Amino acid sequence: MSIYVNVTQDLVEKVLGPPFFELGGTKSDRERVAAPGAATGLVWTSVGGAVQYIECVRVSDGVADRAGSLTLTGQVGEVLQESCQLALSWIRAHAQELGLIATPPASTSKLAVLPHQAVHQASICTTPKGSDRAECTAHCKCTTCTFPHRDPHQMLALAGAREVESAPGNPSKAAVVQIANPASSWDIHIHLPSGSIPKDGPSAGITLACALLSLLSGRCLRADTAMTGELTLRGLVLPVGGIKEKLLAARHSGLARVIIPARNMRDVEVDLPAAARNDLEIIPVETLTDVLKVAFDPPYLLLPRARL
């Protein structure tokens, strides 16, 4: 006599108990990088590779005439702290090409009119307080303004600009302002979850840079992509160790794409099983500029540097 049993997931959990390990690629995993300032990295541990999320938040807009602060939490070691500072320094040095600050006009290197794009990247509007949406649209030709309106001087401050003088005769009361660099003025907090586990090493360099740029630009990184690689102050991506273990961890977590240093491709060809190579899109990069093109969707392209 044969007995047929329909084996389902509920039946397995009832017989064996709840699972000890959770497979990646779940909705909760994707939601961890669904907001600006979050990135997915890869780390090597004594028991294999693992996915390491990085989170950044803006604590405040900072104070005039004071450089923004950088706070790190999550049991980070000295080398990892240096990687955080290095990533922020690279972004500060290239803030203009990254579109974080306005391009100054050719006539002066200090003053610039706050551009329309910079205003709306900060989700604000320079239309005078009390205007309705129709008046705002007629003024700035944009329908993405945040209502209700606030005082224009407060809005300029939120956009990272410091007023120098008012523009006389302008009905919109637009001001000539000195554009501040949010990468230099914001107070930023970086956290690496799993705070009870010590973390160190240089391989999170490009992940930290992408997380910081995601926060500063307001753009999200791709949720299906993880990355690993050491970053230099010139923006070069150097090889790291534990590539096999890191890529296997990415595959186990359900990620589709992994960004690695180009000089680590020989490790992929020699050590990584063919099944893992077929399941993952492995993207070699040589510079942080290459990383930004593939980590963001659409690609994050640098603007040409203005020459005065």
C-alpha positions as CSV (number, residue, x, y, z in Angstrom):
1,M,0.0,0.0,0.0
2,S,1.5,3.3,-1.1
3,I,1.0,6.6,0.8
4,Y,1.6,9.8,-1.0
5,V,2.5,12.9,1.0
6,N,2.6,16.4,-0.5
7,V,5.8,17.8,0.9
8,T,5.5,21.6,1.3
9,Q,7.5,24.2,3.0
10,D,5.0,24.4,5.9
11,L,5.2,20.7,6.4
12,V,9.0,20.7,6.4
13,E,9.1,23.5,9.0
14,K,6.5,21.6,11.1
15,V,8.6,18.4,11.1
16,L,12.1,19.9,11.3
17,G,11.4,23.2,13.0
18,P,12.1,26.8,11.8
19,P,15.2,27.2,9.5
20,F,18.5,28.0,11.1
21,F,19.7,30.1,8.1
22,E,17.8,32.5,5.9
23,L,18.5,32.6,2.2
24,G,19.3,36.1,0.7
25,G,17.5,37.9,-2.0
26,T,14.3,38.5,0.1
27,K,12.2,41.6,0.0
28,S,13.8,42.7,3.3
29,D,17.2,42.5,1.8
30,R,16.3,44.6,-1.1
31,E,14.6,47.2,1.1
32,R,17.9,47.7,3.0
33,V,19.3,49.6,0.0
34,A,16.0,51.1,-1.2
35,A,16.9,54.6,0.2
36,P,19.8,56.9,-0.6
37,G,22.8,56.4,1.6
38,A,22.7,52.6,1.7
39,A,25.1,50.2,-0.1
40,T,25.9,46.5,-0.3
41,G,29.4,45.4,0.4
42,L,31.2,42.0,0.7
43,V,33.6,41.0,3.4
44,W,35.8,38.0,4.2
45,T,35.5,36.2,7.6
46,S,37.2,33.2,9.1
47,V,34.2,31.1,8.2
48,G,33.8,32.4,4.6
49,G,32.4,35.4,2.9
50,A,29.4,37.5,4.0
51,V,27.3,40.5,2.8
52,Q,27.9,43.7,4.7
53,Y,25.5,46.5,4.4
54,I,26.6,50.1,4.9
55,E,24.2,52.9,6.0
56,C,24.8,56.7,5.9
57,V,22.5,59.5,7.1
58,R,22.7,63.2,7.2
59,V,22.6,64.3,10.9
60,S,22.5,68.0,10.1
61,D,23.3,70.6,7.5
62,G,26.2,71.7,9.5
63,V,27.2,75.1,10.8
64,A,28.6,78.0,8.8
65,D,32.4,78.3,8.7
66,R,32.8,74.8,10.2
67,A,33.7,71.6,8.4
68,G,31.1,68.9,8.6
69,S,31.8,66.0,11.0
70,L,32.0,62.3,10.2
71,T,30.8,59.7,12.8
72,L,31.5,56.0,12.4
73,T,29.8,53.2,14.4
74,G,29.7,49.4,14.2
75,Q,33.0,48.4,15.7
76,V,35.1,49.6,12.9
77,G,38.9,49.3,13.0
78,E,41.5,51.9,12.2
79,V,42.0,50.9,8.6
80,L,38.3,51.0,7.9
81,Q,38.1,54.4,9.6
82,E,40.8,55.6,7.2
83,S,38.8,54.1,4.3
84,C,35.8,56.2,5.3
85,Q,37.8,59.4,5.5
86,L,39.5,58.7,2.2
87,A,36.2,58.0,0.4
88,L,34.7,61.3,1.7
89,S,37.9,63.2,0.8
90,W,37.6,61.9,-2.8
91,I,34.0,63.0,-3.0
92,R,34.8,66.5,-1.6
93,A,37.6,66.9,-4.1
94,H,35.4,66.0,-7.0
95,A,32.2,67.6,-5.8
96,Q,31.9,69.9,-8.8
97,E,32.2,67.0,-11.3
98,L,29.8,65.0,-9.3
99,G,27.2,67.7,-9.6
100,L,27.0,68.3,-5.8
101,I,27.8,72.0,-6.1
102,A,27.1,74.5,-8.9
103,T,29.6,75.3,-11.6
104,P,30.8,78.9,-11.0
105,P,30.5,81.4,-13.9
106,A,33.6,82.3,-15.9
107,S,33.5,85.8,-14.5
108,T,34.2,84.8,-10.9
109,S,35.4,81.9,-8.9
110,K,33.5,82.8,-5.7
111,L,29.9,83.8,-6.6
112,A,27.2,81.9,-8.5
113,V,23.5,82.1,-8.9
114,L,21.8,79.1,-7.3
115,P,20.9,76.9,-10.3
116,H,17.4,75.5,-10.8
117,Q,18.7,71.9,-10.8
118,A,20.5,72.4,-7.4
119,V,17.3,73.9,-5.9
120,H,15.2,70.9,-6.9
121,Q,17.8,68.3,-6.0
122,A,17.2,69.7,-2.5
123,S,13.4,69.4,-2.9
124,I,12.8,73.0,-2.3
125,C,11.6,76.1,-4.3
126,T,12.7,79.7,-4.5
127,T,9.3,81.0,-5.3
128,P,8.2,83.6,-2.7
129,K,6.3,82.3,0.3
130,G,2.5,82.4,-0.2
131,S,2.6,81.4,-3.9
132,D,0.4,78.6,-5.2
133,R,1.5,75.8,-7.4
134,A,0.4,77.6,-10.6
135,E,2.5,80.6,-9.7
136,C,5.4,78.4,-8.8
137,T,5.2,76.5,-12.1
138,A,5.1,79.7,-14.1
139,H,8.1,81.0,-12.2
140,C,10.5,78.0,-12.2
141,K,9.0,75.8,-15.0
142,C,8.9,72.8,-12.7
143,T,6.1,70.8,-11.1
144,T,8.3,69.0,-8.5
145,C,8.3,71.7,-5.9
146,T,7.6,70.8,-2.3
147,F,4.5,72.6,-0.8
148,P,3.7,74.5,1.3
149,H,6.4,77.1,0.5
150,R,8.8,78.2,3.2
151,D,10.7,81.4,3.5
152,P,13.1,81.8,0.5
153,H,16.1,82.5,2.7
154,Q,15.4,79.3,4.6
155,M,15.1,77.4,1.3
156,L,18.4,78.6,0.1
157,A,20.0,77.5,3.4
158,L,18.5,74.0,2.9
159,A,20.0,73.9,-0.6
160,G,23.5,74.3,0.9
161,A,23.9,77.9,-0.2
162,R,24.9,81.0,1.7
163,E,23.4,84.4,0.7
164,V,25.8,87.1,-0.3
165,E,23.5,89.8,-1.6
166,S,19.9,90.1,-2.9
167,A,19.3,90.5,-6.6
168,P,17.6,94.0,-6.9
169,G,14.5,94.3,-9.1
170,N,14.0,90.5,-9.4
171,P,10.3,89.7,-8.5
172,S,11.3,86.2,-7.5
173,K,13.8,87.6,-5.0
174,A,16.4,85.2,-6.2
175,A,19.7,85.9,-4.5
176,V,23.3,85.7,-5.6
177,V,24.8,83.1,-3.3
178,Q,28.0,81.3,-2.6
179,I,27.3,77.6,-3.2
180,A,28.4,75.3,-0.4
181,N,29.6,71.8,-0.8
182,P,27.3,69.4,1.1
183,A,30.1,66.9,1.3
184,S,32.1,69.4,3.2
185,S,29.4,71.0,5.4
186,W,27.0,68.2,6.3
187,D,27.4,66.2,9.5
188,I,27.3,62.6,8.4
189,H,26.9,59.3,10.4
190,I,28.1,56.0,8.8
191,H,27.0,52.8,10.4
192,L,27.9,49.2,9.6
193,P,25.3,46.8,11.1
194,S,26.1,43.7,13.1
195,G,27.7,46.1,15.7
196,S,28.8,43.2,17.9
197,I,31.2,42.0,15.2
198,P,34.6,43.8,14.8
199,K,35.2,45.0,11.3
200,D,38.4,46.2,9.6
201,G,40.3,46.3,6.4
202,P,40.5,48.4,3.2
203,S,38.2,46.4,0.9
204,A,35.1,48.5,1.7
205,G,36.6,51.6,0.1
206,I,34.5,51.7,-3.0
207,T,31.4,50.6,-1.1
208,L,31.8,53.5,1.4
209,A,32.3,56.0,-1.5
210,C,29.2,54.8,-3.2
211,A,27.1,54.9,0.0
212,L,28.3,58.5,0.7
213,L,27.7,59.7,-2.9
214,S,24.2,58.1,-2.8
215,L,23.4,60.1,0.3
216,L,24.8,63.4,-1.0
217,S,23.2,63.1,-4.4
218,G,19.8,61.6,-3.2
219,R,20.2,58.7,-5.7
220,C,19.8,55.0,-4.7
221,L,22.3,52.3,-5.7
222,R,21.2,49.2,-7.5
223,A,19.6,46.7,-5.1
224,D,20.9,43.7,-7.0
225,T,24.6,44.8,-6.9
226,A,27.3,44.3,-4.3
227,M,30.9,45.5,-4.5
228,T,34.3,45.1,-3.0
229,G,37.6,46.9,-3.6
230,E,40.2,49.2,-2.0
231,L,40.1,52.8,-3.0
232,T,43.0,55.2,-3.3
233,L,43.0,58.9,-2.9
234,R,43.4,59.3,-6.7
235,G,40.3,57.1,-7.2
236,L,42.0,53.9,-8.3
237,V,40.5,50.5,-7.3
238,L,43.1,48.1,-5.9
239,P,42.8,44.3,-5.6
240,V,41.6,42.7,-2.4
241,G,41.7,39.2,-0.8
242,G,39.0,36.6,-0.3
243,I,37.4,37.1,-3.7
244,K,36.1,33.5,-4.0
245,E,34.5,33.6,-0.6
246,K,32.9,37.0,-1.2
247,L,31.5,36.0,-4.6
248,L,30.0,32.8,-3.2
249,A,28.4,34.9,-0.4
250,A,26.9,37.2,-3.0
251,R,25.5,34.3,-4.9
252,H,24.1,32.8,-1.7
253,S,22.4,36.1,-0.9
254,G,20.6,36.2,-4.2
255,L,22.5,39.1,-5.7
256,A,22.9,39.2,-9.5
257,R,25.8,41.6,-10.0
258,V,29.2,42.0,-8.2
259,I,31.7,44.8,-8.8
260,I,35.3,43.8,-8.2
261,P,38.8,45.2,-9.0
262,A,39.9,44.3,-12.5
263,R,43.2,42.9,-11.1
264,N,41.1,40.3,-9.2
265,M,39.7,38.7,-12.3
266,R,42.4,36.1,-12.4
267,D,41.2,34.9,-9.0
268,V,37.7,34.5,-10.4
269,E,39.0,32.5,-13.4
270,V,41.2,30.2,-11.2
271,D,39.2,29.8,-7.9
272,L,35.6,30.5,-8.5
273,P,33.4,27.4,-9.5
274,A,31.9,27.6,-13.0
275,A,28.4,27.4,-11.6
276,A,29.0,30.6,-9.6
277,R,30.5,32.4,-12.5
278,N,27.5,31.6,-14.6
279,D,25.0,32.8,-12.0
280,L,26.8,36.1,-11.3
281,E,27.5,39.1,-13.5
282,I,31.0,40.0,-12.5
283,I,32.0,43.5,-13.4
284,P,35.7,44.4,-13.3
285,V,36.6,48.1,-12.6
286,E,39.9,50.0,-12.5
287,T,38.7,53.4,-11.1
288,L,35.9,54.8,-8.9
289,T,34.5,56.5,-12.0
290,D,34.0,53.0,-13.5
291,V,32.3,51.9,-10.3
292,L,29.8,54.8,-10.4
293,K,28.8,54.0,-14.0
294,V,27.7,50.5,-13.1
295,A,26.6,50.9,-9.4
296,F,23.9,53.4,-10.2
297,D,21.0,53.1,-12.6
298,P,21.1,55.3,-14.7
299,P,24.9,55.5,-14.6
300,Y,26.4,58.3,-12.5
301,L,28.6,60.2,-14.9
302,L,31.0,62.9,-13.9
303,L,30.7,66.3,-15.4
304,P,33.8,68.0,-17.0
305,R,35.7,70.1,-14.5
306,A,35.2,73.9,-15.0
307,R,38.4,75.7,-15.9
308,L,38.6,79.4,-15.0
